[in-house]
Amino acid sequence: MDARVSDLFGSGNGHGSGSQGVASNVKPGNGYGVAPKKACTKNHKKTKSRFSRNFKPSNNTPYLPPEAEEGNIEYKLKLVNPTQYRFEHLATQMKWRLQEGRGEAVYQIGVEDNGMLVGLSEDDMRASLKTLHRLAEKIGADITVLREREVDYDSDVSRKIAEVLIRKVPDDQQFLDLRVAVLGNVDSGKSTLLGVLTQGELDNGRGRARLNLFRHLHEIQTGRTSSISFEILGFNSKGEVVNYSESRTAEEICESASKMITFIDLAGHHKYLKTTIFGLTSYCPDFAMLVVSANTGIAGTTREHLGLAMALKVPIFIVISKVDLCTRATVERTVRQLERVLKQPGCNKVPMVVGSTDDAVTAAQQFAQSPNITPIFTLSSVSGESLDLLKVFFNIIPPLSNSKEQEELMQQLTEFQVDEIYTVPEVGTVVGGTLYSGICREGDHLVVGPTDSGQFHKLTIGSIQRNRSACRVLRAGQAATLALGNFDRSLLRKGMVMVSPEMDPTICWMFEAEIVLLFHAKTFHKGFQVTVHIGNVRQTATVEAVYGKEELRTGEKAVVLFKFIKHPEYLKEGAKVLFREGVTKGIGHVTKLRPIAQYQPSQSEDE
Ligand SMILES: Nc1nc2c(ncn2[C@@H]2O[C@H](COP(=O)(O)OP(=O)(O)OP(=O)(O)O)[C@@H](O)[C@H]2O)c(=O)[nH]1
């Protein structure tokens, strides 16, 4: 992690006039990534890169990057009247591309394998799209034409290329699934935007839309989100929104959706920073959406939230809300302010303002290909202006991990992270959390721990629910609630893991981490106490040693030995670490574990 990300956590001085330096020379929206003409014609060799996403061709750059062997993008010059043999081959290929994209694939029609935008006549395009429909029908997939465009060639006849989204929910899955953490300063309009997206009714500017998102009485009274809440927005196979406007229950939404976006609504107020960090580290979001109010610009926790998402390597996009309250000039000022911060050397992001449906399609694709691209939406939850562009983006945006990574995680032993514990009448103890690896079914026997003495208890999984609907099989990466029957709730705590009994989890009181100090008022040294976040682990730890240094200053790196103060934890080498105490903040990763067998805490330490 670039230590310059610490700039985002500092006092905030000097950022407004920040540098214009862009480390990458990538230019969004005008053919970014498009190989130069010469290089492209020579380079017929297929590249290996995954998700070699398509790019917005401008009139004078008639090339896409060469088609990649892997990933979910397929280029087809034309698909006119294929023989039966070729048709079968094309169907198999489509299945494979869908598998690569975990249920989604993009076909570029009228494009050669080397990326050349040849284009098709009206008739050939119609015939090709017809073949594509037949192919999709054969394998039970749905297709949506994302956009068609003319390619600018010297010929008199108009020639077009088309970009088509194919979607098929894998047979053993209910829907495609994406998680988006929602960040932003207090009152920036996060809950309102979620209310509008998920309930389908615009806000009145006085908080109507957010009302049904609140979970606790004190939140209704103060109008603040303090707990983490989940909201769902579905899309059906035609790319239309499925939300509470037509469906009464979450079950109904789940039934008719082929793609589901789960929003993790995190609190904006600084007081709830702990919850915000927990949401980012524990719920493994695919993306973060940072909401910024157009009339206040970068204010309060905005910069810090941006820094946290970047430190945790969660790809981020930005929504500037409340544009109905300001003049165009004010909105533009806020956009420019954000662009400046995003381009700072510590961020190295490439902002991309989304102004049309075409931009939203390009943004979704480029964002998936390079998390440095940062789409910026400007919208209003009251007038509804540009809300559609955000919906187009959500419909197209693919999950970041590919099918192979997902497959590998599913092959591993079961590990479920316990984030919430409830007692439900007539059901008993229920835990909420995320399945990190493996798969989990009703009736599975797992062990849960570690306890204060480093032990694990046996348990059996009862029913499983996702988004309040029953689920037979839970797969790596999915969040769910699991019923544990009459298992004693007092033996559980947040931060525990439920793992396969065959796993031999490493439990430790102490661990080493290579860290960079992002912000500290004075210095950071031995004896200092901080709250450590590692995945769903959240506990106070003491700095036992700072190797090779007496003390650390802001921006400096070191290997540090931490010791938990309450109980040992299950950790993994390489896991991301984030710690904080007041204004002190740091990030890094676990480099070495000191397993419990090597370190037995004394009675007084193990309280
Ligand atoms: N005019 C206008 N008002 C908006 C818009 N979005 C939100 N608001 C209003 O702004 C106020 C704050 O919105 P919230 O959605 O509660 O803000 P939040 O970011 O969720 O705040 P926390 O939950 O405290 O972090 C409410 O009164 C909303 O009605 C918008 O696009 N236009």
The ligand as a Tripos MOL2 file, in Angstrom:
@<TRIPOS>MOLECULE
LIG
   32    34     1     0     0
SMALL
NO_CHARGES

@<TRIPOS>ATOM
      1 N1        -32.9160   17.7750   -2.0850 N.pl3     1 LIG1
      2 C1        -32.3720   16.5660   -1.8630 C.ar      1 LIG1
      3 N2        -32.3320   16.0900   -0.6200 N.ar      1 LIG1
      4 C2        -31.7810   14.8710   -0.4060 C.ar      1 LIG1
      5 C3        -31.2560   14.0870   -1.4600 C.ar      1 LIG1
      6 N3        -30.7600   12.9380   -0.9310 N.ar      1 LIG1
      7 C4        -30.9790   13.0170    0.3920 C.ar      1 LIG1
      8 N4        -31.6020   14.1730    0.7240 N.ar      1 LIG1
      9 C5        -31.9890   14.6230    2.0580 C.3       1 LIG1
     10 O1        -30.8170   14.7480    2.8500 O.3       1 LIG1
     11 C6        -31.0740   14.3600    4.2050 C.3       1 LIG1
     12 C7        -30.0260   13.3660    4.6540 C.3       1 LIG1
     13 O2        -30.1230   12.1670    3.9080 O.3       1 LIG1
     14 P1        -29.7400   10.7350    4.5060 P.3       1 LIG1
     15 O3        -30.0300    9.7600    3.4230 O.co2     1 LIG1
     16 O4        -30.3790   10.5000    5.8150 O.co2     1 LIG1
     17 O5        -28.1900   10.8740    4.7280 O.3       1 LIG1
     18 P2        -27.1500    9.7040    5.1620 P.3       1 LIG1
     19 O6        -25.9400    9.9350    4.3500 O.co2     1 LIG1
     20 O7        -27.7700    8.3760    5.0520 O.co2     1 LIG1
     21 O8        -26.8550   10.0600    6.6670 O.3       1 LIG1
     22 P3        -26.3300    9.0610    7.8470 P.3       1 LIG1
     23 O9        -27.2360    7.8930    7.8590 O.co2     1 LIG1
     24 O10       -26.4610    9.8640    9.0720 O.co2     1 LIG1
     25 O11       -24.9410    8.7200    7.5540 O.co2     1 LIG1
     26 C8        -32.5030   13.8350    4.2170 C.3       1 LIG1
     27 O12       -33.3270   14.8330    4.7580 O.3       1 LIG1
     28 C9        -32.8520   13.5880    2.7730 C.3       1 LIG1
     29 O13       -34.2310   13.8020    2.4990 O.3       1 LIG1
     30 C10       -31.3150   14.6160   -2.7980 C.ar      1 LIG1
     31 O14       -30.8700   14.0320   -3.7980 O.2       1 LIG1
     32 N5        -31.8830   15.8790   -2.9350 N.ar      1 LIG1
@<TRIPOS>BOND
     1     1     2 1
     2     2     3 ar
     3     2    32 ar
     4     3     4 ar
     5     4     5 ar
     6     4     8 ar
     7     5     6 ar
     8     5    30 ar
     9     6     7 ar
    10     7     8 ar
    11     8     9 1
    12     9    10 1
    13     9    28 1
    14    10    11 1
    15    11    12 1
    16    11    26 1
    17    12    13 1
    18    13    14 1
    19    14    15 2
    20    14    16 1
    21    14    17 1
    22    17    18 1
    23    18    19 2
    24    18    20 1
    25    18    21 1
    26    21    22 1
    27    22    23 2
    28    22    24 1
    29    22    25 1
    30    26    27 1
    31    26    28 1
    32    28    29 1
    33    30    31 2
    34    30    32 ar
@<TRIPOS>SUBSTRUCTURE
     1 LIG1         1 GROUP 0 **** ****
